[in-house]
């Protein structure tokens, strides 16, 4: 990674105390390329979170928020820095509680509260405030460290964080123990629990390996938003897509980018997401809301075609993937495709674009709709199904594909 980038991040960490936390996080993402953010966070941010660091309180609050924001709006459960944030919370809380027992107020109370908010998944609540404001603001008694409790079983596992991340923190902890001779009251760096203490926490080797695979697959899915996955990465990810879809960790905001970069993942991913919806829901939204607004590209038409032919039962067997997509998506998708193409045609006439996106899009849309007729998915005799495409194909009958489609639709009326 280029030295100017590291220098810019270092400058940000020393100068951004007066900015809102969310602004600082946005600045970090602007400075650092997506593929470098995790590694730079590991190298430049994580050391400042260490309890033994000489960093100022406001700087440590900023670092905690940056580590959280890198993976928002996803659940805290898949944040690779989750366990490190929790370990820091426990250490800082222990120090604050010890000070409180003497009748004093620890200077790190605000950091404990910030970490508590982040680990609860409420990190966005502190986004509008600057680190310096958070570090200076007194806390009411009910938000003091003694009253801030988290369920350690939700945070102290390490199989779902990056090996380098955990190794870095564990090595520093061991070094600190070796030099200080101090034995902590609780060891949160290990997954080894005594069965006498809590047999429910025992993790079998098989379960541990499966959890590692799930964590790796989730990271690959996040990467799939930004680039095309290699064949080896796809082989790792594909078998675990149903489990990822059922985990509730996938945000609808990610789907468009995944479809654009890795269309081969889109079909099993949507089937998994739809399969996890119960009949109690009115719609399997927000995932279906993504589909109508996809651009009229070959990969989009391929995805819709696959979904419209998929007979996998969903929503407790009340629907199939094909029926719910046909009912809730297809009409809106066709409407939005036509709107997209009309905008492209207008921009082409005005000289704003010089490519053939309108021509190719119109031809591909007509081919796609013609194939739906052949498969019996849409009825050319139904005005509700075909009116919009009839007008579109007639208006663009100069294209062979549109002309052929119009003839089929016109004959279907008689």
C-alpha positions in Angstrom: 0.0 0.0 0.0 1.3 3.4 -0.9 3.0 5.4 1.9 0.9 8.5 1.0 -2.3 6.6 1.9 -0.9 5.6 5.3 0.2 9.1 5.9 -3.2 10.4 5.1 -4.8 7.9 7.5 -2.4 8.9 10.2 -3.2 12.5 9.6 -6.9 11.7 9.8 -6.5 9.9 13.1 -4.7 12.9 14.6 -6.9 15.6 13.2 -10.4 14.3 13.1 -11.3 14.5 16.7 -13.6 17.5 16.2 -15.4 16.0 13.2 -18.5 13.8 13.6 -17.6 10.1 13.8 -19.6 9.4 10.6 -17.7 12.1 8.7 -14.4 10.6 9.8 -15.5 7.2 8.7 -16.5 8.5 5.3 -13.2 10.2 5.0 -11.4 6.9 5.7 -13.4 5.1 3.0 -12.5 7.9 0.5 -8.8 7.8 1.4 -8.4 4.0 1.3 -9.4 1.7 -1.6 -12.0 -1.0 -0.8 -9.5 -3.8 -1.2 -7.0 -2.2 1.2 -9.3 -1.1 4.0 -9.2 -4.3 6.1 -5.4 -4.6 6.0 -4.8 -1.0 6.8 -7.3 -1.2 9.6 -5.4 -4.1 10.9 -2.0 -2.3 10.6 -3.0 1.3 11.6 -6.2 1.3 13.5 -6.1 -1.9 15.6 -2.9 -1.0 17.5 -4.5 2.2 18.8 -7.3 0.2 20.4 -4.9 -1.8 22.5 -5.5 -1.0 26.2 -1.8 -0.4 26.7 -1.6 2.2 23.9 -0.7 5.8 24.8 -3.3 7.0 22.4 -5.7 9.7 23.7 -9.2 8.7 24.7 -10.8 10.6 21.8 -8.6 8.8 19.3 -9.5 5.4 20.7 -13.2 6.3 20.5 -12.6 7.3 16.8 -10.8 4.0 16.1 -13.6 1.9 17.7 -16.2 3.7 15.5 -14.1 3.2 12.3 -13.7 -0.5 13.0 -17.5 -0.7 13.4 -18.4 1.5 10.4 -16.3 -0.5 7.9 -18.9 -3.3 8.1 -22.1 -1.3 8.7 -25.0 -1.8 7.9 -24.3 -5.5 8.4 -25.0 -7.1 11.7 -22.2 -6.9 14.3 -22.1 -10.7 14.3 -20.1 -10.7 11.0 -17.8 -7.8 11.8 -14.3 -9.3 11.8 -13.2 -6.9 14.6 -16.1 -8.0 16.9 -14.1 -10.1 19.3 -11.3 -7.5 19.6 -13.9 -4.8 20.3 -15.5 -7.0 23.0 -12.2 -7.9 24.6 -11.3 -4.2 24.8 -14.7 -3.5 26.3 -14.2 -6.1 29.0 -10.7 -4.8 29.9 -11.8 -1.2 29.9 -14.9 -2.0 31.9 -12.9 -3.9 34.5 -10.6 -0.9 35.0 -13.6 1.5 35.2 -15.4 -0.7 37.7 -12.3 -0.9 39.9 -12.0 2.8 40.0 -15.7 3.2 40.7 -15.3 0.9 43.7 -13.0 3.5 45.2 -15.6 6.2 44.9 -14.0 7.9 41.8 -15.0 8.1 38.2 -12.6 6.5 35.7 -11.5 8.7 32.7 -12.3 5.8 30.4 -16.1 5.6 31.2 -17.0 7.2 27.9 -14.9 4.7 25.9 -16.7 1.8 27.7 -20.0 3.3 26.8 -19.1 3.8 23.1 -17.9 0.2 22.9 -21.1 -1.0 24.6 -23.2 0.9 22.0 -21.2 -0.4 19.1 -21.3 -4.1 20.3 -25.1 -3.8 20.8 -25.4 -2.8 17.2 -26.3 0.8 18.0 -23.1 2.3 16.6 -25.0 4.6 14.2 -26.4 6.5 17.3 -23.0 8.0 18.0 -22.2 8.8 14.3 -23.3 12.5 14.6 -21.1 13.2 17.5 -17.4 14.0 17.4 -14.9 11.8 19.3 -13.8 14.8 21.4 -17.4 15.5 22.4 -18.0 11.9 23.3 -14.8 11.8 25.4 -15.7 15.0 27.3 -19.4 14.4 27.9 -20.3 13.2 31.4 -22.4 10.1 31.6 -25.5 9.7 33.8 -25.1 7.1 36.6 -27.2 4.5 34.7 -24.7 4.5 31.8 -21.6 4.1 33.9 -19.5 1.0 33.3 -20.9 -0.9 36.3 -24.3 -0.9 34.7 -23.2 -1.8 31.1 -23.4 -5.6 30.7 -23.0 -7.7 27.5 -23.6 -11.4 27.0 -20.0 -12.7 26.5 -21.2 -15.8 24.6 -22.3 -13.5 21.7 -18.9 -11.9 21.3 -16.0 -14.0 22.7 -15.8 -16.6 20.0 -12.8 -16.2 17.6 -13.6 -18.6 14.8 -15.5 -15.9 12.9 -12.7 -13.3 12.7 -9.7 -13.0 10.5 -6.8 -15.1 11.7 -4.4 -12.3 11.3 -6.6 -10.0 13.3 -7.0 -12.4 16.2 -3.3 -13.4 16.1 -2.2 -9.8 16.3 -4.3 -9.2 19.4 -3.5 -12.5 21.0 0.2 -12.0 20.6 0.0 -8.5 22.1 -1.9 -9.9 25.0 0.6 -12.7 25.6 3.4 -10.2 25.5 1.7 -8.0 28.0 1.1 -10.9 30.4 4.7 -12.0 30.1 6.0 -8.6 30.9 3.5 -7.7 33.7 3.0 -11.1 35.2 -0.7 -10.2 35.6 -3.3 -12.9 35.3 -6.6 -11.6 34.0 -9.8 -12.5 35.9 -11.3 -13.9 32.7 -9.6 -15.2 29.6 -11.6 -14.1 26.6 -8.9 -15.1 24.1 -9.7 -18.7 24.1 -12.6 -20.9 23.0 -11.6 -23.6 25.4 -14.2 -23.8 28.2 -14.5 -26.2 30.9 -17.6 -28.4 30.6 -18.1 -28.0 34.3 -18.5 -24.3 33.9 -21.0 -24.3 31.0 -21.3 -27.3 28.8 -23.3 -25.3 26.2 -20.2 -23.4 25.2 -18.2 -26.4 24.1 -17.5 -26.2 20.4 -16.7 -29.5 18.7 -13.9 -29.5 16.1 -16.5 -30.2 13.3 -18.6 -27.2 14.4 -15.5 -25.1 14.6 -14.5 -25.9 11.1 -18.0 -25.3 9.8 -18.1 -21.9 11.5 -14.7 -21.0 9.9 -16.1 -21.9 6.5 -19.2 -19.8 7.1 -17.1 -16.8 8.2 -14.8 -17.2 5.2 -17.9 -17.4 2.9 -19.4 -14.3 4.4 -16.2 -12.4 3.7 -16.2 -13.6 0.2 -19.7 -12.5 -0.3 -18.7 -9.0 0.9 -15.8 -9.0 -1.5 -18.2 -10.1 -4.3 -19.8 -6.6 -4.1 -16.6 -5.0 -5.3 -15.0 -7.5 -7.8 -15.4 -10.7 -9.7 -14.6 -13.7 -7.5 -12.0 -16.2 -8.8 -13.1 -19.8 -9.6 -11.5 -21.1 -6.3 -13.4 -18.4 -4.3 -16.6 -19.4 -6.0 -16.1 -23.0 -5.2 -15.7 -22.1 -1.5 -18.7 -19.8 -1.5 -21.3 -21.7 -3.6 -22.0 -24.6 -1.3 -22.5 -22.2 1.7 -24.9 -19.8 0.0 -28.1 -21.4 1.5 -26.6 -21.1 5.0 -25.5 -17.5 4.4 -29.0 -16.6 3.1 -30.6 -18.1 6.1 -28.3 -16.3 8.5 -30.0 -12.9 8.1 -26.6 -11.3 7.6 -27.2 -10.3 4.0 -28.4 -6.7 3.4 -30.6 -5.9 0.4 -28.2 -3.0 -0.3 -25.5 -5.5 -1.4 -27.5 -7.4 -3.9 -27.3 -5.0 -6.9 -23.5 -4.9 -6.7 -23.2 -8.7 -6.3 -25.5 -9.2 -9.3 -23.4 -6.8 -11.4 -20.0 -8.3 -10.5 -20.9 -11.9 -10.0 -24.2 -12.8 -11.7 -23.5 -16.5 -11.3 -24.1 -16.2 -7.6 -27.3 -14.2 -7.9 -29.8 -17.1 -8.6 -28.8 -19.4 -5.7 -28.5 -16.3 -3.4 -32.1 -15.1 -4.2 -33.5 -18.6 -3.9 -31.9 -18.9 -0.5 -33.2 -15.5 0.6 -36.7 -16.2 -0.6 -36.6 -19.7 0.9 -36.0 -18.2 4.4 -39.2 -16.1 4.4 -42.1 -17.3 6.5 -45.7 -17.0 5.3 -46.3 -14.6 8.2 -44.7 -11.9 6.1 -46.8 -10.1 3.6 -43.9 -10.1 1.1 -40.3 -11.4 1.1 -39.2 -7.8 0.8 -36.8 -6.0 0.7 -35.0 -8.5 -1.4 -37.6 -8.6 -4.2 -37.6 -4.8 -4.3 -34.1 -4.9 -5.8 -35.1 -6.9 -8.9 -37.4 -4.4 -10.8 -34.7 -1.8 -10.8 -31.8 -3.8 -12.3 -30.6 -2.5 -15.6 -31.8 -4.4 -18.8 -28.5 -6.3 -19.3 -28.0 -9.9 -20.4 -27.0 -10.9 -16.8 -30.2 -9.4 -15.5 -32.4 -11.2 -18.0 -30.6 -14.4 -17.3 -31.3 -14.0 -13.6 -35.0 -13.2 -14.1 -35.4 -16.1 -16.5 -33.9 -18.5 -14.0 -36.0 -17.3 -11.1 -39.2 -17.4 -13.3 -38.5 -21.1 -14.0 -37.5 -22.1 -10.5 -40.2 -24.3 -8.8 -38.5 -24.3 -5.3 -41.3 -24.0 -2.7 -41.0 -20.9 -0.4 -43.0 -19.2 2.4 -44.0 -22.5 4.0 -44.9 -24.0 0.6 -47.6 -21.4 -0.2 -45.6 -20.1 -3.2 -42.8 -21.1 -5.4 -39.9 -18.9 -6.4 -41.3 -18.7 -9.9 -44.8 -17.7 -8.8 -43.8 -15.0 -6.3 -41.4 -13.5 -8.9 -44.0 -13.7 -11.6 -46.6 -12.1 -9.3 -44.6 -9.4 -7.5 -41.6 -8.6 -9.8 -42.2 -9.3 -13.5 -44.7 -6.5 -14.3 -42.7 -3.8 -12.5 -39.4 -5.1 -14.0 -40.7 -4.8 -17.6 -42.1 -1.3 -16.7 -38.8 -0.2 -15.3 -36.8 -1.7 -18.2 -38.9 0.3 -20.7 -38.4 3.5 -18.6 -34.6 2.9 -18.5 -34.5 2.3 -22.3 -36.6 5.4 -23.0 -34.2 7.5 -20.9 -31.2 6.0 -22.7 -32.9 6.8 -26.1 -33.5 10.4 -25.1 -29.9 10.8 -23.9 -28.7 9.4 -27.2 -30.8 11.9 -29.2 -29.4 14.7 -27.1 -25.9 13.6 -27.7 -25.2 12.8 -24.0 -24.2 9.2 -24.8 -22.7 7.7 -27.9 -22.8 4.0 -27.1 -25.4 1.4 -28.2 -27.0 0.8 -24.8 -30.4 1.6 -26.1 -30.2 -0.6 -29.2 -28.8 -3.6 -27.3 -31.1 -3.1 -24.4 -34.2 -2.9 -26.6 -33.2 -6.0 -28.6 -32.4 -8.0 -25.4 -35.7 -7.0 -23.8 -37.7 -8.1 -26.8 -35.8 -11.5 -26.9 -36.4 -12.0 -23.2 -40.1 -11.3 -23.4 -40.4 -13.5 -26.5 -38.8 -16.4 -24.6 -41.3 -15.9 -21.7 -44.1 -16.3 -24.2 -42.6 -19.5 -25.6 -42.2 -20.9 -22.1 -45.9 -20.0 -21.2 -44.8 -17.7 -18.4 -46.8 -14.7 -19.9 -49.9 -14.8 -22.0 -49.8 -12.7 -25.2 -53.7 -12.6 -25.2 -53.8 -11.0 -21.8 -53.9 -7.2 -21.9 -52.7 -7.0 -18.3 -49.6 -9.0 -19.2 -48.7 -7.7 -22.6 -50.1 -4.2 -23.3 -46.9 -2.3 -22.3 -44.6 -4.6 -24.3 -47.0 -4.4 -27.3 -46.7 -0.6 -27.5 -42.9 -0.8 -26.9 -42.3 -3.4 -29.6 -44.5 -1.5 -32.1 -42.7 1.7 -31.4 -39.3 0.0 -32.0 -40.4 -2.3 -34.8 -37.4 -1.2 -36.9 -35.4 -3.7 -34.9 -35.9 -7.3 -36.0 -36.4 -8.6 -32.5 -39.1 -6.0 -31.7 -40.8 -6.7 -35.0 -41.0 -10.4 -34.4 -42.3 -9.9 -30.9 -45.0 -7.5 -32.0 -46.3 -10.1 -34.6 -46.5 -12.7 -31.8 -48.3 -10.3 -29.5 -50.7 -9.1 -32.2 -51.6 -12.6 -33.2 -52.2 -13.5 -29.6 -55.0 -10.9 -29.5 -57.1 -12.8 -32.1 
